[in-house]
Amino acid sequence: MNATGHVRGDFALRRPLAAGSPIVYWQLGATAEQRYDVPDQPMKGEMDPFFFLTKHKNFIPHEYPCRTQFIADRRGKRPLPQGAFAAVRNWLPFGSPRVDLSGFWFRPTVIGTWARTVIAASTPGRARLRLRTCGGAVLFVNGAEVGWMAPYGRNLETEVELEADLAAGANEIALWFDDLAERDARYYFQLDYLEGPTAEHALPTAAQGEIAAAIEDALEAMHFEKPSYVDGEVALLTAAPLPVDADVSVVVEGDFMSIEEPLKLQRGLRAGEARLPIADTNDLPADFRHFKVTLTASGFSASRVFGVEICHAARQGAAPKALAARVTEALDEVALHAEADTVRALARLATGCGGTETDAMIEGALPAIEDCHDCADFILVPLLWCRHSYADTITPALVERIDAAILGYRYWMDEPGNDVQWYFSENHALLFHTAAYLAGHVLPERRFVRSGRSGKDQSAVGLARVRAWLDHFEQWEMAEFNSAPYFPIDLKGLTALYALAPDEDVRKRACAAIIRLVEVVARSAHRGVLTGAQGRSYEHTLRAARSLELSGIARMVWGSGNYGMRFHALPQLALCLRDHGLEIPQALADIASFDSPGAQEWCFAQGQGRIAKLYHCKTRDWAMGTAVAYRWNEWGYQETVLHLRMGDNADAQVWINHPGETIHSGYGRPSYWGGSGTLPRVQQYRGLAVLLFDCAAEQPDFTHAWFPKGIFDEVGIDGDTAHARSGNALLQLRAGGGLQLVDRGPTAGNELRVQGRKTSWIVRLGQVDRHGKLDAFARNFSAITLRREEDGLLLVDDPEYGVVRFHPDGRVEAEGRLIDPSLWTVKGDAVLLKDPA
């Protein structure tokens, strides 16, 4: 007997299989991939500022011609399995009900995979099964086909019920599933054993079942020794050491946008060892990184992915005092240490480091532009800067190839193509239009292949669209409101316009937009690092407290922060400051690194129609931001609606969400940490916030908080309440159920859970010099409870604020004040509260 179930002394991993539960242990074949091209053709459509407001669950309605053709060819028709099953890996569930191979494909690609398992039935009988997937699937039981499905809805799950006769003993289950992958693809299946004979999983293994079970247990309990790393040895721990020696493969890679070659390491884990050293922090690539760990013993292998942030803070040291020196430092950091893309090439050219190595970075980036990969617009804008300003330091033959790539690129959906570039979001639209405007200006007399226009005419079209984009931005600002990963994307386009635009009005408007975005970051920042609700977030941006690009921008502009390895805008912003006369208002430094008595209350709105009402409050010791009464009880996308930071430690941060999936480091939108499966009702007054969750029945049955226990200076967890101190900042979390500190798996020591789909959370922040030590704070605020009235009014009796009344329309009444989000403007209103919050 062990933590996961029982095993037997045979060559099978045996686990219970209860009626109504999913079949979760599988062998997988290799995923076949084949490019799917359709004839070049234009599309109709415009930027969609509401694309993430999913109308039906998480379904995004925009459809590319490749999907239209794929549906015409395959929807409602039996999928055609390719080849025969040949096992290449074992899939163990680690809490996920699905076999999930989701990922990101930059071109339309048909993908297909075989999966196989065995279930052992105690008696013969008929089983009822439910198959769920987004693409197509064919199911076989003991070699006989029992059914298929072919909805092929992009990232939209459907299901079918099937029946199959089982024999007593072993029954082989085989399944082929396939789909068309376009950008982010939810590629998974789930097979539920609804009813049938008493049965168990019996996954065939090359090793004795006890060995396979021990490997599963070791991976199930494994986690990083620290929540993040700035120095020292990176290591994983497990609470379930193996009884035998194992070989360990560790593959270190970035997020789906990273172009770095994965780092592959071979290690060993001896019997009984609970600690697995990986490498020194400085020998690993920076940024939030995924570590795919594979344990192999006696011929059986299994893998799991673990994520952690790596920051080379020790090498970087403190930022220089003078702005000019920080600008030089930023350019040198990107030129010497960033990923080898066109952003780094621009920094190298701008610092006199042209030559063979820099040319190779540009050459390596060109295929994605030439083939119109999704996100090629991110690569093209800094390449155009290189071509515009530094062509004389690039090899002439390479300049010719750059020009050919510029002329052959697809700049908008009304030009013919067969790609899956994402045209609809605000940040992509800016880069497409900026690229068309500047590319035509660089090559005014050349013919652009897809549009058929001269460069001069292409630039004119781009100019009109840039001006229209600026019109929209100046009225509504960021559609993906206040989003840490998308500030740099917008700044990428705006800084290029400011530095390179031939039209003075565009330069002036781009300058104003840059200053405005920097102001929003400053208002929403704590210690220079963005803190607050975000319209789109990812695990790799939420957990990268130090190495996210906004931290690097804060370091350059305000002297507080660190650098990672992935950049979009930093060198372009640096060049605007160094070479083009951009000036960031000095007053923003004090706002970004707020260090005054009292508190700043910042209320503003973002998105077309002011869709997101954003409240933010910060003191010198803490900051918290929320999206007030935002789409509550609707299916979410990637919105993080409450985020806070405490003290001087960048890692002392907390956010609360409902996971969109149970797999860790997955590709779901929402994912385990990025966004909410169902959005809660959230409201805030100063250092007090409430969240009410009422989650959809088909979504995970718990809510949770990122709560890095090892980072805080003091921690206490008791029943439904948790307390923490970081520096002079204090925190109380109170949940509508018992709090469980997760102690096994990737988030061990960093995650608080509350079981159930309906629950509440109360957040209260404080300060040692105002509220006493942590135990005194805990006593004084122990009586805080949430009372609900029939009309949706929420009441909290706060020891300091008195009765706080949270109305369902977002209004808050407290301390004789009425705060009404319906009055909040895009410009916003910042108020300095004399008393600390």
N, C-alpha and C positions, 0 to 999 in steps of 0.2 A: 504493500500500500504506500502511496506517496501523495503529494499535494494535488496532483492532477487526476489521479485515478489509479486503477490497478493494472499490473502487467503480468504477463506469463513468460515462462522460460522458453519461448519459441521465437521465430524470426518474424515477429509482427509487433507493431506498436498498438496496443489495445487500450481503448478508452471507452467509457460509457457512451451510449447513444440513446437518449431518452426520446420518447414520442413527442413530437412538436418541436424538436431542436434541430439545428442545422448539422449536416455532415461536413466536418471541418478538417479532416486529415486526408491529404492527397499527395500523389506524385504528379509532377508536371513535366510535360515535354518542352522542347524549345519553342519559343514563339516565332512563327513564320511571319515575315514582314515583306510586303510587296508594295512598291510605290503605286499610287492610284492617280492617274492623270486623266483629265477630260480636256476637250478642246478649249483653247483660250476663249474667254468670253467676258464681257463686262457684267457687273452686278448693279442693282439699284439699291440705294440706301444712303443714309447720312450718319453722322455721329449720333449715337443714342445715349443721352445722359442718364437714362434709366435702365440700361441693359441688365444691370445686376438686380433689379427689382423683379424677381422671378414671379411670373404669373401663375405657374403651376409647379409646386415643389421647387426643385433646383433647376428646372428646365429653362435654358436660354434659347429664345425662338429664332435667332438669326441663322439662316441656312445658306451654305455655300453651294455653288453649282455641283461640286463633287458629291455632296450628300444627296442632292436632288437626283443625280444620275445613279448613284449607288442604291438609293431607295427604289428607283424605277427598276433596277436590275434585280434586286434581292428581297425587298420587303414582301413578306407573306409567302416566300418561296423557301423550300427546305434548304438550309445551308449545306454546302458541299464540303465535308471533311477532307482535309488534305493529308496524304501520307498515312502512316501508322504510328501508334503510340510508342515512344521511346523515352524512358524516364531520364531526366537530366537534373532534377532537384526534388527535394521533399518540401511540401508546404505544411507548416504547423501553424495553428490558428492564433495563439497568443491573445485570445479574447475576441478575435474577429470572427463573425459568422460567415464571412465571405472568403473566397479565393480572389484576392484583389491584386491585379497586375497593372493598375492604373499608372499613367505616366503622361509625358508630354512629347508629342511628335510635331516637328516643325514643317512637315509637308504632309499632304493627305496620304495615308498609308493603310493598306488592308492588313490586319493582324489576325492571327489565328493560333490557337493553342489546344493541345490535347491534355486532359487531366484524367487520372485514374485513381481509384481506391478500392478497398474491399470492406464490406461490412459482413459480420458474422451473425446469422440469424439462429435463434434457438430452435425454431420449428419452421417448416415451410408455411408460406402464406402470402397473401397479397399485401403489398405496401402502397401507401398513397404518398406521393412526393410532390413538392412544390419547387419549381425552378424559376429563378429570378435572374435577369440580366438586362443590359441595355442593348446589346447587339443581337446576334443569333446564336443558337445552340442546338445540338443534337445529343440526346441522351441514350445510352445503351446500358442494359442490365444483363449480365451473363451472355454478352455477345449479341443480344437481340435489341433492336431499336424499339424504344418505348415511346418516343415522341420528340418533337422539335418545336422551336419557336424562332421567329424572325421579325421582330418589331423594328429593329435598327433605328431606334430613336436616339438621337445624339445625347448621351449622358442622361437619358430618361429611363428609369427602370420600369419594366413590366414583368408579369409573372404568368405562369401556366401550371395547372395541376395535372399530374400524370399518375398512372398506376402501373405496377410491375409485380410479377410473381417472383418471390424469393424462394430459394431452396434452403433446406436446413444446412447450416455451416456457412462456408465462404461464398460470397456473392460479389462478383466483380462489377463495379460501376465505372463506366467510361463516359467521358463527355468531351465533345469538341465545341469550343466557343470562339466566335470571331466578331469583328466589327471593323468599321472605318474609323481610324484614329485621326482626329483633326485637332491640333493643338493639345489642350488638356482633355484627355480621354479617360472617362470612367470605364475601365475595362476589367470586369469582374463577373463572377457568377456566385449564386448562393443556392444550394440544394438542401431543402428542408425535409426531414423525415417526419411527415405528419402523423402517420399511424401505420402499424404493421406488426409483424412478430417481434418479440423481444430481441433486441439486436445490440451489437457493439461495433465500434470501429476496430478494424484489424489491418492497419496499414502495413503492407509488406516492407520488411527492412532487411538490409544486408547484414546487420548485426543482431545479436540477441535483443529481444524486446526490452530487457532491463537497461541495456546500453543506450538504445534510442530514447527511452523514457528519461534517463539521466541527462542526456543532452538537451532534451526539451525542458526539463526542470531547470538546468543551469542557465539556459537562455531566458526562460520565463522570469527568473529572479535577477537577471543581470541589469546593471545600471552603471553610469559613470560615478566615479568617486566624488566628483565635484559638480555643481550645477553649470559651471563655466570655467575656462582656464585662461589665465594671463601669464602664468609661468609654471615651472615645475613639470613633473611627469604626468602625462595623461594616462589614466588607467580605468579599467572596468572592474567592478566587484560583482560577485554572485553569492547569494545566500545558500546556494545548493551546489557545492563543489562536486566535480565528477569523481566517480570511483575508479576511473582509468585515465591514463594519459590521453591527451587529444592534440591534434594539430589544429592550429588556428589561422585562418585567413582573415585579414582585415583590409577592406577596400574603403578608402577615405575619399569622398567626393562632395561637391557642392550641391546647391539646389539645381532645379531643372534648367536654369539659365546659365549655369557655369560652363565655361569652355575649357577649364583646366582638365588635363588628363588625370583620371583617378590615381591616387597614390595607393599602391598595393604592398602590403606588408605580410610577412609570415612570422608567426609566433607559435609558442607552445604553451600548453596548460597541463601541468602535471597533476596526477591524481591527488585530490584533497586540497589543491590550491584554490583559494577564493578570490585572489587578485590577479588580474591580467594586465600587465604593463603594456602600453601601446608605443609611446614615443615621448620625447620631450616636447613641450609646447612649441618651442621655437623651431622644431624640425617638422612641424605640421603646417599645412596651409591655413591661413586665417579665415575668418568668417564663420557663420554657422555651418557646420559640416555634418554629413551623414557618415556613419561608420557601419558598414555592412560586415557583421562578424559571422563567420562560418566555423562551426566546430565539427571536426571529423574524428571518429574513433571506430575502429573495427569495421571500416567500410561504410558507416552510416554518417551522413552529413546533414546539417540543418543550419539555417541562417536566420538572423534577425537584424533589423536596422535600429541603430541608436543615434541620437542627435545631440550635439553639444556645440557651444560657441568656443572658438579659439581666437584669442586676441593677443597680438604681439606688443602688449602695452609696455613691457619692460624695455624692449628695444627702442620703442618710440620715446619713452621718457615724457617729461613735461613739455608742453608747447612753448615755443619762443614767446617772448613778451610783446614784440612789435608785430603789427599786422603784416608788414612787408616781409618779415622773416617767416611768418606763418604761411604766407602765400608761396614763398620759395620752398618751404618744407613740404607743403601739400603737393606741389608739382613734382618735387623729387621723389616723394613717397609713391605717387602713381607711376612715375617713370621707371622706378627701380623695383617696385614690389607688387604692382597690380597684376591681375590676369592679363594675358598677352592678347589684347583686343585693340580696336581702333581708338578707344579712350586712352589706353596706355600709349599707343603710338603717337597720339596728339601731344601728350605730356612730354614724351621723349623729343619730338620735333621742336616743341616750344622751349626745351631746355638744352638744345644743341646736341642731342643724342641721336641724330639721324644716322643712317647707315644700314648695313646688312641686317642687323637684328631687328631694327624698326621696320624695314621693308618687309621682313618675313612676317611680322605681326599683321601688317596690312594685307599681305598676300594670303595669309591664313584666314582672314575674315571675308575675303571677296566671294568665295563660293556661296555663302549664305545670301549675299546681296544678289549675285548673278542668278540664283535659283529662287529668289523671292521667298526665302524662309520666313515663317512667322517670327516677328521681333527683329527682322533685318533693318527695320527703320531705326531701331536703337543703335545699330552699328553704322548706318549710313550717315547720320547727322555729324558725328565727330569725324568721319572720313571726309565729308565735304569740307569741314574746317581745315583738315590736313591739306586737301587739294587746293583750297582757296588761298591759304596763307603760307604753305611750306612746300609747294610743288617743286621748287628748285632744289630741294634737298632730298627728293625722292628719285630713284632710278627712272630715267625717261621711259623705259619699256613698261615699268610698273604704272607710271602715270597714264600711259595709253590704256592699260587694262582697267585702271580705275575709271577712266572716262567711258570705256565701253560698258562697264557695270552701271555707271550712272545713267547712261543713255538707254540701257535695256531694262531698267528697274520699273516696277509697277507702282505708281505713286498714289493711286486712289482706286476705289472699287469700280469707277466708271470707265477705267481703262481695261482692256482685255487681259485676262490671266486665268490661271487655274490653281492658284495658291490658297492658303488658309490664313493669310495675314489678318490680324484682328484690327479692323478699321473702325469699330464702333465706339471704343472707349475714348474718353476725352484726351488722355495722355498720348495714345497712339495717333489720334487724329492730328494733334499738334505737330508731331514729328513727321507725319506724311506731308502735311502742307508746308512745313518749314523746309523739308528736303526738296519738294518740287520748286518752291520759290528760289532757294539758293542754288540748286543744281542748274536750273535754267539760266540763272545769272552767271554762273561759272562757265557754262558752255552755251552762250546766247545764239550762236549761228549753227549749232549742230542739231540734228533731227532726233527727237526722242522716239524710240521705237514703238512703244505701246500706244501712246497718245497720237503719234504722227505729227506732233507740234514741233515747231522750232523751239530752241531753248528760250528765246525771248518770249514766245507765247506761253510756253510751259511755266515760266517764271510769273507771268501775269496771272495765270490761273491760280498758281500757288499763292500769290500775293492776295488775291481776292479772298481765298479761303483762310489765309492767316488772319486777315482783318476780321472776317466773320467769326473766327475762333476767338480772337481777342474781344470782340463784342460780347460773346457769350461768357467768356471768363470774367470780364469786367462787371457783368451783371450778376453772375451766379457763382463764380470761382469754381472750386474743384468738385466735379461730379462724384469722384471717389473721395469723399470728404475727408480732409485732415489725415490723409493716408501716408504713413511713413515711407513705404516703398515707391510712392508716386510723386512725392515732392521732387525727388531728383530727376524723374523722367520729364516732368513739366519744366524744371530748370534747365534740362538739357536743350530743349527746344528754345526756350526763352533767351538763354544766354547766347545761343547761336544767332538768334535774330538780333539781339542787342549788339553783338560784335560785328556781324557780317551783312546785315540787311542793307540794301542800297537805298531804301526809302526811310527818310528821317522820321516820319510819323510812326512807322513800325518800330524803329529803334527806341523812340521815346516811350511808346506803349509797352514794349518788352521790358524796358528798364523799370517802369512803374510796377509791372507784374512781378518781376524778380523781387523788388523791395517788399511788395505785398506778401509774397510767399514766405520770405524770410521773417517778416513780421508775424505771420500766423504761426510759424515754427517757434519764434521767440515767445509769443504769448502762451503757447501750448506746451512749452518746454519746462523741464525742471533740471537745474544744473546744466542747461544747454541741450538736453536730450529730450526729444519729443515725448510727451506724456499726455494721453487723452484718447477719447473715442476715435476710431478710424473706420472709414467706409470700406476699405479693403485691407486685409491683413493676412499674413502667412505665419506659420510656425517659425520659419527661418528669419522673418523680420521682427516678430515679437520677442523671440528669445535672444536675438543678437543685440543686446543692450549696448555694448561698447563698439562693435565693429560695423554696425549699420552705417550706410553712407551719411545719413544725417548727423551721426556722431562726428564723422570726419569734417563735415561742413561746419559744425559747431566749433570744432577745434580750430579750424582755419579762421573763422569769422570772429569767435569770442574767446578762443584760447582754452576751451574745456572739451575734452572728448578724445577719441582714438580713431585710428584708421583700420579698415579691414583690407580686403583684396579686390572687392567688386565695386566699380564706380560707374556712374552715368554722367554726373554733372560737375564733380569736384574740380577737375582741371579746367573745364570751360569757365566755371565761376571764378577760378583763380586767375585765368587770363583776362577776364573782364575787369577784375580788380587791378591787375598788373599793367595791362596794355591798353585798356579801352575806357578808363576813367570812371568805372562804376564805383560808387560810394555807398556803403551800408550805413544807415544812420547810427551814430554812436549810442544813442539812447536805447537801442534794441539790446545792447549788451547787458545792461542792468535788468532789463525785462526777462531776457533768456535765463540769466543766472540770478534770479530774484533773491536778494539778500537783505531785504528791508524788514522792519517790524510790520506786523499786521499781515494782510493777505491781499492778493490780487484775485478779483472775481472777473471772469472773462466770458461773456455771453455773445454768441454769434451764430450765424446760419450759413450753410453751404449747400450747393446743389441746386439745380433748376427748381424754381418754385419754393426755394428755401426748405427743401425736403428734410434736411437734417438740422435740428436745433441742438447746438453744442454748448454745454456748460463746462466751465473749467475753473478750478480754484486752486491756488497754490500759496504756500508760505515758504520761508527759507528752508523749512525742514521736510515738507511733503508737497505733492501735487496729485490731483485727481481730476479726471475728465470723463464726461458721459455724453451719450446721445440721448436726449431727453424724450421719453415717450415715443421712441422711434419704431414704427411698424410692429409693435409688440403683438406676440402670439402668431406672427406670420413666419413662414419658412425663411430662414436667413440665407445669405450668400457668404460673404467674407467679412461682415461687419463685427468689429470688436467694440462693444458699447460701454464698457467701463475699463479704465486702465489707470493705475496709480504707481507712484514711485515714492521712496522714503529715504531720507538721509543722504549721505554723500556717495554711497556705494551704488554704482549704476545698475548692478544686478538685483538690488532690493526693489523689485517691482512685483505687482500683483495685477492679474486680470481674471475675470470670471466669465465663463461661457457655458453653453450647452454644446457638447461635441457633435459635429456633423457625421462623424464616423468613429469607430472604436479602434481602428488600426492606427498605430503610431507612425508619424512621419509619412503619412499617406498623401495622395494627390487630390483628395476631395475638396470641393469648394461649397460649403465649409469643410474643414478638416478637424482633426482632434483638438487643435488649439486655435486655428485661424477661422474666426467667424463663429456663428451659432447656428446649430441645426434649426432650432426655433428661437426667435428673438424674444428676450424677456422685456417686460415693462421695466424701465429704468428711470429713476429720478434722483436728483441730487440737490442738497443745500449745503454749501460750504464743505465741511469735512464729513458730511453724512450722506450716504446714498443707500437706496433700496432697490432690489431687483426681485421681480416676481416671474417665475418660470411656469409655463403651462405647455409642455412640449408635446409634439405630435406622437401618436401611439407607435408609429413605425420607426421612430428615431431612438437613439440610445436612451436608456432609462436612468441617467444620472446627470447631474450638473457638477461643475468642478471649478476650482481656482488654482491658478499657478501661484504657488506659495513656497518659495525656495528657503526651506527651514535652515539650511546650513549657511545661508548668507546673512540672516538676521543676527543681531547681537544677543537677543533674548527671544525665546519662543515659549508659549504655553498653549496646550490644546486640551480642552476638557469638554466632553459631550458635544453640544452644538455650537461651541464658541472657541475661537482661536485668537491668540494675542501675539503680537510681535513688536520688537523695537529694533530700529536701525538708526544709530546715532541718536539724535534728539527727537526722532519721529516715532510715534506710537500708532498701532493699528489694532482694531478689534473687528473680527468677522463673526457674525452670528447667523447661523443657517436655520432653516425650517425643519431640520432633521439632524441626526447625529453626523458629525464630521469624521471622516476616515482619512488619516494620513496614509497615502499609498506608500507601502514599504517594499514592494517588489516591482521589477520591470523598469523600463526606460525612465520613468518619472519618479522613482522611489525617492522619498524625502523632499519632493518639490510639488506635490499635488494633493490638494484637499478635495475629497468627494462628498457629495450628498446623494444618496440613492433616491430614486423616484423622479417622475417627470413633472410633478407639481411641487414646487418648493419656493422658498424665499431666502434671500440673503440680505443682511444689513451690514453695511460697511461704515466704520467710524474711525476717523483719524484724529490724532492729537499730538501734543508736544510735551516732552519731559518738563521743560521749564514752566509750563502752564498747568499741566495735569498731574505732575508727580511721576514717580517711577512706574514701571510697567504694572506691578501688583496693585498700586494705588489706582492707576487708570482702570485696570480691570474691575476693581471693586466699585469705583464711582460710576462706571458705565454698564454695570452688570444688569441693571433693570431695563435697559433699552429693549423694547418689544415693538412689534408691528401690529397695529389694529386695523382691521378692514371694515369699512362701512358698506352698506348695501349698494350705495350709489357709486362705488368704485373709489371713494375717498380712502386714502391711507393716512394713518395717524401714527406719529412716533413722538413719544415724550422723551426729549433729549435733556439730560441734566444741565446742559449749557445753553442750548438754543430755546428751550421750552418746548411747547407742542409745535411740531412741524406738520403741516397739512399738505399732503401731496395729492393734488386733484388729477383725475384721469386724463384731462386735456393737457397736462404738463405743467399747469400753474403750481406754484409753491407759496405757501403763506408761513412766515416764521419771523419772530422778533419784530413784529409790527411791519414787516415788509411783504409786498406781493411781487413775485417774480413771474412774469408771463412770457413764455417762449413765443407766443404769437406775435409779439412786438419786436423780437430780435431781428436784426438786420445782417446782411452779408458783411458790411463793414465791421459790425460788432461794437460792443461797449465794454471797456475795461474800467473797473472801479477798484480803487485802493481802499480796502477796509482797514480802518485804523487798528481795530482789535484783531489779534490772531484768530484764525478760524478754528 
